[in-house]
Amino acid sequence: MESQFVEQKVAELVPEAEIEVEGADCDFSVTVISEHFQGMTKVKRQQLVLSGFSDYLATGELHALTVKAFTMDEWNNKTNGLVQLSL
């Protein structure tokens, strides 16, 4: 599996999000920043992103997907506004 595929799939699930994918082959970590997450728990955010990958996880084509999901305010507070995703 390619990182571009993972990014595209996340973009379908969370439109207008800033997305950064790290990893290769079948093990990825994705950081997603979107106002769509406003009012959602961390678990619900992760479930939303992971919902698009259940078939790939079931078949083993994707072994692991770590999801870090933030609103823009949360991301800015976490990084003090100094870090931007490299898109």
Secondary structure, 3 states (H helix, E strand, C coil): CCHHHHHHHHHHHCCCCEEEEEEECCEEEEEEECHHHCCCCHHHHHHHHHHHHHHHHHHCCCCEEEEEEECHHHHHHHHCCCCCCCC
